[in-house]
């Protein structure tokens, strides 16, 4: 049955409608690609700033007057030092997986001269060193100076594993929860990852901080721009189809 003169314009409008949709997708994909480019430059700047902090000379750990302003963007991985007395009887063991295998981080409160307390991640121990008596040489009783990297608290726990303060089972270095469980006061809102300075007896093993930033923004940007190019090509094709059918 031959097409009527009314059906032709209606059929011709379909490719045009699809072309408009493709044009909308093109704009969306270009916007997403440009956003990923912005994220890429932000991530590169962050990596550069963190690298500078890690290799800088140590500065005194932030005192109480500056605690409220501490955040990950400006302070994490800053190289700091703190002096005081380790409260070894209040240490907490946090499950860890490192280049040395599975075991625990030893988090020990450091009581400073001004009465404030800083949690120190003294380093890694294997499971057979969980009992403090198995590493008694490393339990310093005199005043010590710890140098390391400032880290931001890790509240809650790990993936699918919540911290259990009552059972003294820890899966993340949650400063607030650990401090409360040990009855500590005036505690800094951060902890310090001790550097690789050897401890007497060899344990804990410090200096195992892993600094790695996932940076896939360039791949994502190229993917979005490729989809934008495909949408643009489809848009041009549909416009041409609409013109042919219109004729």
N, C-alpha and C positions, 0 to 999 in steps of 0.2 A: 504494500500500500504506500503510495507516495506521501512524503512528509508535507504537511500543510505549511503555509507561509507563516502561521503563528508559532509552529513548533520549532522552526529554525532558530529564531532569536533565543528561545528558552534553552535549547541545547547548547547554543554558543555561549550562553552565560555561565554554564557549569565550569569550563576551564578557567574562566576569569575569576570565579569565586574561589576555586582551588588556588589560583595564583595569588590572590589576596591573602589566603591563609599561609601560603609559603613565604610571602613577604613578611608576615607577622613573625613566623618562626625564624626567618633570617635575622630580624632585629633582636629577637630573644637570644639567639645563639651568639651574635656579635657582642651583645651585652654581657653574657656569661663568660665569653672568651676574654673580654677586656677586664672583667672583674678578676679573673684568674691571673692575668698579667700584673694587675695591681698587687695581688696576693704574693706573686713571685718576687717582686721587688721588696715587699715588706719582709718576706722570709729571708731573702739574701741580706737585708740590712740587719735583721735580728741575729743571724748567724755571725755576721761580722762583729756586732756589738758583744755577743757572748764570747767569741774568741778573744776579743780584747780584754774582757774581764778575767777570763781564765788565766791569761798569761801576764796579768798586771801584778805589781808588787802587792802583798797583802796589806789590808787596812784593818783597823779595829772593827770588830763585829758591832753592828748597829746597837746603840743603847736604847733604853726605855723611851726616851723622848722622841725617837724616830720610828718606833715600832708601827704606829698607825699608818705611816706612809709607805711601808714596805710592800712591794708587789713583784710578781714574776717578771713583768716587762722590763723593769728597771734594776732589779736587784738579784734575780736568780743567777747562780754561778759566779757571783762576785767572790773574789778571793779575799778571805778575811782571817783574822786570828783572834783568839780569846784565851784568857788565862784564868785559872781558878783551880778548885779542888773537885775531882771526879767523885760523884756519889755512886760508887760501884754497887752498893746494896740495892739501888733503885733502877738498875739497868733493865731494859726491855729488849726482847729478841723479836725481830721482825723477819718473817720468812722472805728469802731472797733466792734468786737464780742469777748466777754470775758466770764469768768466764772460767771460774774455778769450780763450777758446779752448783748444786743446790745446797742451801744452808740457811744462815741467818745474818742479818745486820745487827750489830750490837749498838743500841742507843743508850747512852749513859748521860745523865744530867751533869752539867758542869756548873758548880756554884761559884759565881764570880765575887770579887771583893766588894762590889756595891750591893750585894744581896740579891741580884737577879740570877736567873738560871737559864742556861742554854742547853738544849739537847744536842749531844754530839753523836753522830753516826761514826763510831770509832773504826768501823770496817766489818769485814766478813769473817765468819767462822764456819767450819763444816759442822755437821750434826754431832760428831763425836766430841766437839769442844763446847757443847751447849752448857755443861756444868761449869760454873766459874772456877771451881777448884782445878779443872783441867788446864786452865790458862792463868793460874794465879800470878805468874810473873808479870803479866800485862795489866794487873789491877793496881795501877799507881795510886799511892796514898798521899804523896807530897804534891805540892802545887805543880801544875803542868801548863804548858802553852800549846794550844791546838791551832794548827793552820789548816785551812781547807776551803771548801766552796759552800757559800750560802745556798741553802735549798728552801723551797717553800713547802709548807705542811701539805700532807697528802691525806685529807680527811676521808673517812668512811671505810676504806678497805680497797681490795683489788677486785678484778673482774669476777663477779659471781661469788665473792668471798668477803663477807663483812667482818670487820674487826670485832673481836669478842673480848672486851675488857674484863668481864667477870671471869672468863676462863683463861685470861692472860694469853690469848692467841691473837697475834698481830700479823696483818697481811699488807699493811701500808704504814708509812711513817707519819702517823697522825699525831701531831704535836699536842694538840689540846687534849685528846683522849688519853694519850700516854701520861701526860702531866697530871691529869685528874686521877688516873688510876694509881699513880705513885704519890699522891698527896702533895704535889709541888705547887708553889706559888711564885708569882712574879716571873713567869716563864716567857721567854721570847717567842714570837709567833713563827719562828723559822727554826731549822736545824742546820748543823754544819756537817758536811761530808769531810771527814778527816783526810789529809793527803797521804802519800805513800811512805811517810816517815815510819820506819820499823818500830813496832812495839816490842818490849822485852818478852822473850819467849816466842816471838813470831806471830802472836795472835792478840787482837784481831788484825786482819790485813786491810789496810786503808788504801786510798788512791784508786778505787775501782769504779769511780763515778763514770757512767756512760753518758756522753753528750752527743746526742744524735737528733737531728730534726728532719722529719719527713718532708721532702720537697718535690712534690709531683705536679706543682702548679703549671710548669711549662707544658707537660704532657696534656694536662686538662685543657689548657688554653688552645693548644693545637687541635685537640679533638673538637672543641666547640667551634673553632674557626672553620674546620673541615666540614662540620655539619652545616655551618652558615653558607659555605660555598655550594654545598649540595642543594640547600634550600633555594639559593639564588638561581642555580641552574634549572631546578624544577619550575621555579616561578617564570623564567624566560620561556621555557618550553611550553608551559600552559598558556601563556599569553599568545604565543604564535598559533597554538592549536585553536584558541578562541577566535583569532582573526580569520583563520582558514574556514572555520565552521560558519562564521558570520557572513563570509562571502558566498 
